[in-house]
Amino acid sequence: MSAIGLRTPVAPAAGLQGPVRVLLRQHRRSLWAAGALLVLGISIVVGLRIWVAVASSGELCADGDTSRCGDGSYQPTYARTSAENYLASGGTAVLLLAGLIGVFVAGPLIARELESGTYRLAWAQSASPAQWLAARLALPAALATAGMTTLVLVYRWGWSGIGSNPHAFGLDWFQSGIQPALGPTAVAYALLAVAVGALCAVVVRRTVLSMSLTALVLGTVMVGLGKRRYELWPTVRHLGIDYPSSDIWHIESGMLTTSGKEIHWADCIRADPGGDLAGCLRNRGGITTFVDYHPASHFWPLQLVETGILLALAALAVALAFRVLRRRHG
């Protein structure tokens, strides 16, 4: 019997290896673009640190002042002020990058295949619907985790080096444009973006609409948490006027009445702009000054609570995505 044309059958790749390899081939250009963005972000931070170090030859004082020390004025180098301005938007850049990840997962990675029907080819071969979706979640989640972790480490290095200057402007740890890029919340936002993108894709099944809905959902979560971040951990209350004024996140202040009722400075500012605010508060019954704030020691509790919320939302979105896929395709 002739053996010509006989071949040993090749078993399909077990688990997610086959679908992941297919994704890597299909979207290699997008992966190269993502890698380029990562290198660009790292290069910007490293370049800013080098620029400030080189320009420090023109600084006459240890705090970066280019004018005569102790003369009551402070004049930094152009390199230092530029670095502060760029680094002050690091957290915003991280959120935008997370949004791009979610939009990519929702559109080109999942919804486009569901809309065009090309998913049937993968399902007819070795991958089940659950494996197909799992691969489209696992690959971007792994790459986003690695990339965001690298960016956070590099950004913290750049931010700590420039922000350690006592005269640094706009680099406080609690700033909304900075805080998301200083810890694990950056990774959590990226994972939430992957999960929300997958959920929107399997629900809507239309490329452009899925991408738009993903951007809307992620934007709502980001803005909402950014505005209410100060509520994620209890503040510290100080009575009197000798409270710490540096490296704190000031939340609220005013006076307390004899009954303990709070009267806020903002109330008097609105009622009588430019007037005697202290007198206004006393006239309303205030007797003791209070200040509510977050000290620098609250950075990690705030980060970890926000990270937990984001990961819980991501887990919920993933569970819903698999449930929708299972109900529609078994």
C-alpha positions in Angstrom: 0.0 0.0 0.0 1.4 3.4 -1.0 2.2 5.8 1.8 2.3 8.8 -0.5 0.1 11.6 0.7 -0.3 10.1 4.2 0.4 12.6 7.0 0.3 12.2 10.8 -2.6 14.2 12.1 -1.8 17.2 14.2 -3.8 17.5 17.5 -5.3 20.9 18.0 -3.5 23.1 20.5 -4.7 22.5 24.0 -6.4 25.2 26.1 -5.8 28.8 25.0 -2.5 28.3 23.2 -4.0 28.0 19.7 -6.4 31.0 20.0 -3.7 33.1 21.6 -1.2 32.3 18.7 -3.9 33.3 16.2 -4.5 36.6 18.0 -0.8 37.4 18.0 -0.6 36.8 14.3 -3.8 38.7 13.5 -3.0 41.8 15.6 0.8 41.9 15.4 0.7 45.5 14.0 -1.4 46.7 16.9 0.9 45.0 19.3 3.9 46.7 17.7 2.1 50.0 18.0 1.3 49.4 21.7 5.0 48.5 22.3 6.0 51.8 20.6 3.7 53.8 22.9 5.2 52.0 25.9 8.7 52.9 24.7 7.6 56.5 24.0 6.2 56.9 27.5 9.3 55.5 29.1 11.5 57.7 26.9 9.7 60.8 27.8 10.1 60.3 31.6 13.7 59.3 31.3 14.4 62.2 28.9 12.8 64.7 31.4 15.0 63.5 34.2 18.1 63.8 32.1 17.1 67.2 30.9 16.6 68.5 34.4 19.9 67.0 35.5 21.8 68.6 32.6 20.1 72.0 33.3 21.0 71.8 37.0 24.4 73.2 36.2 22.7 76.7 36.0 21.1 76.3 39.5 22.7 78.2 42.3 20.8 76.6 45.2 20.1 73.1 46.3 16.3 73.6 45.8 16.8 74.4 42.1 16.8 78.2 42.4 18.8 80.0 39.6 18.7 83.3 41.5 20.8 84.2 44.5 20.0 82.0 47.5 18.1 83.5 50.3 16.9 86.6 48.4 13.2 85.7 48.8 12.6 84.8 45.2 12.6 81.5 43.4 13.4 81.1 39.7 13.7 77.5 38.4 15.2 76.4 35.1 13.0 76.0 32.0 13.8 72.3 32.1 12.5 71.9 35.6 9.2 73.8 35.0 8.7 71.9 31.7 9.3 68.6 33.5 6.8 69.5 36.2 4.1 70.4 33.6 4.6 67.1 31.7 4.7 64.9 34.7 1.6 66.6 36.2 -0.4 64.8 33.4 0.9 61.4 34.0 -2.2 60.0 35.6 -4.4 61.5 32.8 -2.2 59.8 30.2 -2.6 56.4 32.0 -6.3 56.7 32.0 -6.4 57.6 28.3 -4.2 54.6 27.6 -6.5 52.3 29.6 -9.4 53.7 27.5 -7.6 52.9 24.3 -7.1 49.3 25.5 -10.8 49.0 26.2 -11.8 50.4 22.9 -9.4 48.1 21.0 -10.7 45.0 22.9 -14.3 46.0 22.2 -13.8 46.8 18.5 -11.1 45.1 16.5 -10.5 42.2 18.9 -14.1 41.0 19.5 -17.0 42.9 18.0 -15.5 43.0 14.5 -15.4 39.2 14.4 -18.9 38.9 15.8 -20.2 41.4 13.3 -18.5 39.8 10.3 -19.2 36.2 11.4 -15.5 35.1 11.2 -15.8 33.8 14.7 -17.6 30.7 13.3 -14.3 29.5 11.7 -12.5 29.4 15.0 -15.5 27.7 16.7 -15.8 25.1 14.0 -12.2 24.0 14.6 -10.5 23.5 18.0 -11.8 26.5 20.1 -15.0 26.5 22.0 -16.9 29.8 22.4 -15.6 30.1 26.0 -12.0 29.5 24.9 -12.4 32.0 22.1 -13.5 34.7 24.5 -11.0 33.7 27.2 -8.1 34.1 24.8 -9.4 37.6 23.8 -9.4 38.5 27.5 -6.3 36.8 28.7 -3.9 38.1 26.1 -4.7 41.8 26.4 -5.0 41.5 30.2 -1.5 40.0 30.4 0.1 42.5 28.1 -1.8 45.5 29.7 -0.7 44.3 33.2 3.0 44.1 32.1 2.9 47.4 30.2 1.1 49.4 32.9 3.3 48.0 35.7 6.4 49.1 33.7 4.9 52.6 33.2 4.0 53.0 36.8 7.5 52.1 38.0 9.1 54.5 35.5 6.7 57.3 36.2 7.2 56.9 40.0 10.9 57.2 39.5 10.5 60.3 37.4 7.9 61.9 39.7 9.8 61.2 42.9 13.0 62.7 41.4 11.3 65.9 40.3 8.6 66.2 42.9 11.1 65.9 45.8 11.9 69.5 45.2 10.1 71.5 47.9 9.1 74.1 45.3 7.8 71.6 42.8 4.4 72.9 41.4 1.4 70.6 40.6 3.1 67.3 41.6 1.3 66.6 44.8 0.5 62.9 45.3 -3.3 63.5 45.5 -3.7 65.5 42.2 -6.2 63.8 39.9 -3.7 64.1 37.0 -1.1 62.2 39.0 -2.6 59.8 41.5 -3.8 57.1 39.0 -0.3 56.7 37.7 1.5 56.2 41.0 0.3 52.7 42.0 -1.8 49.6 41.3 -4.9 51.6 40.2 -3.2 52.0 36.8 -3.2 48.3 36.3 -6.7 47.9 37.7 -8.0 50.6 35.2 -6.4 48.7 32.4 -8.0 45.4 33.5 -11.3 47.0 33.9 -11.0 48.4 30.3 -10.4 44.9 29.0 -13.4 43.5 30.8 -15.7 46.3 29.9 -14.6 46.2 26.2 -15.4 42.4 26.1 -18.8 42.9 27.7 -19.8 45.7 25.4 -18.7 43.7 22.4 -20.6 40.5 23.2 -23.7 42.5 24.1 -23.8 45.0 21.2 -22.0 42.9 18.5 -21.3 46.0 16.4 -17.8 47.3 16.1 -18.3 51.1 16.2 -21.1 51.0 18.7 -19.2 48.7 21.0 -16.2 51.0 20.9 -18.3 54.0 21.7 -20.2 52.3 24.5 -16.9 51.1 26.0 -15.5 54.7 26.0 -18.6 56.0 27.6 -18.7 53.4 30.4 -15.0 53.8 31.1 -15.2 57.6 31.0 -18.1 57.5 33.5 -16.2 55.3 35.9 -13.0 57.3 35.7 -14.7 60.7 36.2 -16.9 59.3 39.0 -14.1 57.8 41.0 -11.9 60.8 40.4 -14.5 63.2 41.9 -15.3 60.9 44.8 -11.8 59.5 45.5 -11.4 61.5 48.7 -14.4 59.5 50.2 -12.7 56.1 49.8 -10.9 56.4 53.1 -11.9 58.4 56.3 -10.3 61.8 56.6 -8.3 63.1 59.6 -9.9 65.9 61.6 -7.8 68.6 63.3 -9.2 71.2 65.7 -7.5 74.5 65.8 -5.4 76.4 63.3 -2.0 74.8 63.8 -2.6 71.9 61.4 0.0 70.5 59.0 -0.1 72.5 55.8 2.4 70.6 53.6 2.0 67.2 51.9 -1.7 66.9 52.8 -4.9 66.7 50.8 -7.1 69.4 52.2 -10.8 68.3 52.0 -12.9 70.6 54.1 -12.5 73.3 56.7 -14.6 75.7 58.7 -15.9 76.0 62.3 -17.9 73.9 64.7 -20.8 75.4 66.8 -21.4 74.5 70.4 -23.7 71.7 69.2 -21.0 70.3 66.9 -22.7 71.5 63.7 -20.2 72.2 60.9 -20.1 75.6 59.3 -17.9 75.7 56.2 -15.7 78.5 54.8 -17.3 77.9 51.4 -20.7 79.0 52.8 -19.4 82.4 53.8 -17.4 82.8 50.6 -20.6 82.4 48.6 -22.6 84.6 50.8 -20.1 87.4 51.1 -17.2 87.2 48.6 -14.2 89.2 49.8 -15.8 89.8 53.2 -14.6 88.9 56.7 -14.9 85.1 56.6 -13.8 84.5 60.2 -16.4 87.0 61.4 -19.0 85.4 59.1 -18.4 82.0 60.7 -18.5 83.4 64.2 -21.8 85.2 63.5 -23.3 81.9 62.4 -22.3 80.3 65.8 -18.8 79.0 65.0 -16.4 78.7 68.0 -13.8 76.1 67.0 -11.8 75.9 63.7 -11.7 72.4 62.1 -9.8 71.0 59.1 -10.6 67.6 57.5 -7.7 66.3 55.4 -5.8 63.2 54.1 -2.2 63.0 55.2 0.4 61.5 52.9 0.1 58.2 54.9 -3.4 57.8 53.3 -2.0 57.4 49.8 -1.8 53.6 49.9 -5.2 53.0 51.6 -6.8 55.2 48.9 -4.9 53.4 46.2 -5.8 49.9 47.4 -9.5 50.7 48.0 -9.8 52.1 44.5 -7.9 49.2 43.1 -10.3 46.8 44.9 -13.4 48.5 43.5 -12.0 48.5 40.0 -11.0 44.8 40.1 -14.5 43.9 41.5 -16.1 45.8 38.6 -13.8 44.0 36.2 -14.6 40.6 37.6 -18.3 41.4 37.3 -18.0 42.5 33.7 -16.0 39.3 32.8 -18.7 37.1 34.4 -21.5 38.9 32.6 -19.6 38.7 29.3 -19.3 34.9 29.6 -22.9 34.6 30.6 -24.1 36.6 27.6 -21.9 34.5 25.3 -23.1 31.2 26.8 -26.8 32.2 26.5 -26.4 33.2 22.9 -24.1 30.5 21.6 -24.1 27.8 24.2 
